[in-house]
Amino acid sequence: MKSAYELALERLESQGIERPRQESLSEETRQRLNDVRQQAVAKLAELEILHLNRLKTLHDPGKRREEEEEYVRERRRIESDRDRKVEKLREPPGNLPPTGPQ
């Protein structure tokens, strides 16, 4: 009897969708991935605390809107940075990105 996961993979293949890559990460890489994620969570928590404290002191709707926009921008930057670092750690060794025109 096949598991639900195996059945789902078969359905994906029948639709012409490639199977998810089966990568085996070393313990060191897993730890580094975990560290990157934990650092991002900590930065996001700090950002949110500071943001909420700043909102308490702002009463002008325009200033509050500016603070909200800055908060969203900074949050996206932290998340993007985390995603970039995770993707870089997941790349197989020796898989260098292409450089300028050749």
TIPADO-397629 format. One record per residue: residue number from 1; y, x negated, z negated of N, C-alpha, C in turn. Coordinates in Angstrom, 2 decimals, decimal comma. Each point is the difference from the previous one (the first is absolute). Layout:
REM residues N
NUM  Y  X  Z  Y  X  Z  Y  X  Z
...
This chain:
REM residues 102
1  -1,17  -0,84  0,00  1,17  0,84  0,00  1,25  -0,89  0,00
2  0,94  0,31  0,87  1,20  -0,80  0,14  1,07  0,47  -0,99
3  0,81  -0,97  -0,44  1,09  0,33  -0,92  1,14  0,64  0,79
4  0,91  0,62  -0,72  1,17  0,62  0,63  0,82  -1,06  0,73
5  0,07  -1,19  -0,58  0,74  -1,10  0,62  -0,62  -0,38  1,35
6  -1,33  -0,14  0,03  -0,67  -0,34  1,25  0,19  1,08  1,06
7  -0,06  1,27  -0,41  0,22  1,10  0,93  1,42  -0,02  0,55
8  0,96  -0,27  -0,88  1,40  -0,07  0,44  0,20  -1,14  1,00
9  -0,64  -1,14  -0,25  0,10  -1,12  0,94  -0,59  0,36  1,36
10  -1,11  0,70  0,00  -0,62  0,43  1,26  0,93  0,95  0,76
11  0,64  0,92  -0,71  0,93  0,93  0,65  1,18  -0,76  0,61
12  0,51  -1,00  -0,73  1,09  -0,80  0,54  -0,42  -0,71  1,27
13  -1,18  -0,61  -0,02  -0,49  -0,71  1,18  -0,21  0,95  1,17
14  -0,47  1,22  -0,27  -0,23  0,96  1,08  1,33  0,43  0,63
15  1,10  -0,12  -0,77  1,32  0,34  0,52  0,68  -1,21  0,64
16  -0,72  -1,12  0,03  0,55  -1,20  0,62  0,90  -0,80  -0,92
17  -0,07  0,28  -1,29  0,82  -0,72  -0,98  -0,85  -1,12  -0,60
18  0,61  -1,17  -0,07  -0,71  -1,17  -0,49  -0,30  0,11  -1,49
19  -1,15  -0,54  -0,42  -0,35  -0,04  -1,41  1,00  -0,83  -0,78
20  0,27  0,36  -1,25  0,86  -0,86  -0,81  -0,64  -1,38  -0,15
21  0,84  -1,01  -0,02  -0,56  -1,35  -0,08  -0,63  -0,22  -1,37
22  -1,14  -0,62  0,04  -0,73  -0,33  -1,21  0,32  -1,44  -0,35
23  1,00  -0,17  -0,82  0,39  -1,36  -0,34  -0,46  -0,31  -1,42
24  -0,46  -1,20  -0,16  -0,36  -0,42  -1,33  1,04  -1,01  -0,46
25  0,71  0,38  -1,03  1,05  -0,85  -0,51  -0,55  -0,82  -1,16
26  0,46  -1,22  -0,09  -0,42  -0,84  -1,11  0,61  0,52  -1,30
27  -0,57  -0,41  -1,09  0,51  0,42  -1,31  1,45  -0,47  -0,18
28  0,29  -1,19  0,48  1,36  -0,54  -0,10  0,99  0,87  0,79
29  -0,40  0,41  1,21  0,86  0,84  0,83  0,21  1,35  -0,65
30  -1,06  0,57  -0,56  0,12  1,29  -0,69  0,98  -0,11  -1,17
31  -0,09  -1,11  -0,73  0,89  -0,20  -1,14  1,45  -0,13  0,47
32  0,20  -0,74  1,09  1,35  -0,16  0,53  0,56  1,33  0,50
33  -0,85  0,81  0,64  0,43  1,34  0,44  0,40  0,85  -1,20
34  -0,81  -0,07  -1,04  0,30  0,76  -1,21  1,31  -0,47  -0,62
35  0,23  -1,31  -0,02  1,25  -0,54  -0,54  1,21  0,49  0,79
36  -0,12  -0,02  1,33  1,11  0,45  0,85  0,31  1,47  -0,28
37  -1,04  0,80  -0,11  0,20  1,43  -0,27  0,60  0,24  -1,39
38  -0,49  -0,74  -0,99  0,53  0,16  -1,35  1,46  -0,42  -0,09
39  0,36  -1,06  0,69  1,40  -0,44  0,02  0,88  1,08  0,63
40  -0,48  0,61  1,07  0,78  1,05  0,66  0,16  1,20  -0,92
41  -1,06  0,37  -0,70  0,07  1,13  -0,93  1,03  -0,30  -1,10
42  -0,01  -1,22  -0,50  0,94  -0,38  -1,06  1,45  0,03  0,52
43  0,21  -0,53  1,21  1,35  0,01  0,58  0,48  1,42  0,23
44  -0,90  0,88  0,48  0,38  1,39  0,24  0,32  0,72  -1,31
45  -0,77  -0,29  -1,04  0,27  0,62  -1,30  1,35  -0,46  -0,54
46  0,27  -1,29  0,11  1,29  -0,53  -0,45  1,15  0,63  0,79
47  -0,18  0,08  1,32  1,02  0,58  0,86  0,29  1,45  -0,41
48  -1,05  0,76  -0,26  0,17  1,40  -0,37  0,73  0,14  -1,33
49  -0,36  -0,82  -0,98  0,67  0,05  -1,30  1,49  -0,30  0,15
50  0,31  -1,07  0,73  1,40  -0,36  0,20  0,75  1,09  0,76
51  -0,66  0,57  0,99  0,60  1,07  0,80  0,34  1,21  -0,88
52  -0,94  0,42  -0,82  0,23  1,16  -0,87  1,11  -0,27  -1,00
53  0,07  -1,22  -0,51  1,08  -0,36  -0,93  1,35  0,04  0,70
54  0,06  -0,50  1,23  1,27  0,03  0,74  0,42  1,43  0,30
55  -0,96  0,86  0,31  0,33  1,40  0,30  0,62  0,71  -1,21
56  -0,42  -0,41  -1,20  0,55  0,63  -1,22  1,49  -0,25  -0,13
57  0,48  -1,12  0,55  1,41  -0,34  -0,15  0,86  0,47  1,17
58  -0,65  0,43  1,08  0,75  0,42  1,19  0,17  1,52  0,02
59  1,25  0,43  0,12  0,26  1,44  0,02  0,56  0,45  1,35
60  0,51  -0,94  0,77  0,55  0,30  1,32  -1,16  0,21  0,98
61  -0,06  1,17  0,67  -1,10  0,27  0,93  -0,13  -1,06  1,10
62  1,13  -0,51  0,49  -0,06  -1,02  1,04  -0,65  -1,28  -0,49
63  0,35  -0,41  -1,21  -0,58  -1,22  -0,59  -1,48  0,20  -0,30
64  -0,35  1,20  -0,44  -1,43  0,28  -0,28  -0,81  -0,07  1,29
65  0,57  0,54  1,08  -0,69  -0,03  1,29  -0,18  -1,44  0,45
66  1,05  -0,83  -0,16  -0,10  -1,41  0,37  -1,09  -0,70  -0,81
67  -0,07  0,31  -1,29  -1,02  -0,59  -0,87  -1,39  0,42  0,46
68  -0,16  1,29  0,34  -1,29  0,49  0,49  -0,42  -0,72  1,28
69  0,95  -0,16  0,91  -0,30  -0,68  1,27  -0,39  -1,44  -0,24
70  0,71  -0,68  -0,89  -0,32  -1,39  -0,32  -1,38  -0,10  -0,64
71  -0,32  0,95  -0,88  -1,30  0,04  -0,65  -1,13  0,14  1,03
72  0,19  0,92  0,93  -1,02  0,24  1,03  -0,17  -1,24  0,88
73  1,13  -0,63  0,39  -0,07  -1,22  0,81  -0,76  -1,11  -0,72
74  0,33  -0,21  -1,26  -0,64  -1,06  -0,78  -1,48  0,29  -0,21
75  -0,32  1,25  -0,24  -1,40  0,39  -0,19  -0,81  -0,27  1,28
76  0,57  0,37  1,14  -0,68  -0,24  1,28  -0,17  -1,50  0,26
77  1,02  -0,79  -0,38  -0,08  -1,44  0,19  -1,15  -0,59  -0,83
78  -0,11  0,43  -1,25  -1,07  -0,50  -0,88  -1,37  0,41  0,56
79  -0,12  1,25  0,43  -1,27  0,48  0,54  -0,36  -0,73  1,29
80  0,98  -0,22  0,85  -0,22  -0,72  1,25  -0,43  -1,44  -0,27
81  0,66  -0,64  -0,95  -0,35  -1,36  -0,38  -1,43  -0,06  -0,52
82  -0,36  0,98  -0,84  -1,38  0,06  -0,52  -1,00  0,16  1,14
83  0,28  0,94  0,91  -0,92  0,25  1,11  -0,16  -1,23  0,89
84  1,11  -0,70  0,24  -0,04  -1,21  0,83  -0,86  -1,07  -0,67
85  0,17  -0,19  -1,30  -0,78  -1,00  -0,73  -1,48  0,36  -0,02
86  -0,31  1,29  -0,19  -1,40  0,44  -0,02  -0,64  -0,23  1,36
87  0,71  0,36  1,05  -0,54  -0,18  1,35  -0,23  -1,48  0,29
88  0,91  -0,84  -0,43  -0,14  -1,45  0,22  -1,22  -0,53  -0,74
89  -0,25  0,48  -1,21  -1,17  -0,44  -0,76  -1,30  0,50  0,62
90  0,05  1,15  0,66  -1,21  0,56  0,60  -0,35  -0,63  1,36
91  0,98  -0,69  0,62  -0,27  -0,64  1,29  -1,08  -1,05  -0,15
92  -0,93  -0,05  0,95  -1,02  -1,04  -0,05  0,64  -1,38  0,15
93  -0,54  -1,01  -0,68  0,55  -1,35  0,12  -0,03  -0,47  1,45
94  1,03  -0,73  0,38  0,06  -0,53  1,36  0,54  0,99  1,00
95  0,37  1,18  -0,46  0,53  1,04  0,88  1,53  -0,07  -0,06
96  0,56  -1,01  0,65  1,44  -0,22  -0,06  0,73  0,94  0,95
97  1,15  0,51  -0,44  0,77  0,87  0,88  0,57  -0,79  1,16
98  0,20  0,64  1,15  0,54  -0,73  1,17  1,41  -0,47  -0,28
99  0,31  -1,15  0,57  1,36  -0,53  -0,12  0,74  0,29  1,29
100  1,26  -0,35  0,08  0,87  0,29  1,14  -0,65  -0,11  1,37
101  0,78  0,07  1,07  -0,54  -0,06  1,37  -0,68  -1,34  0,27
102  -1,07  0,09  0,75  -0,78  -1,21  0,29  -0,01  -0,29  1,46
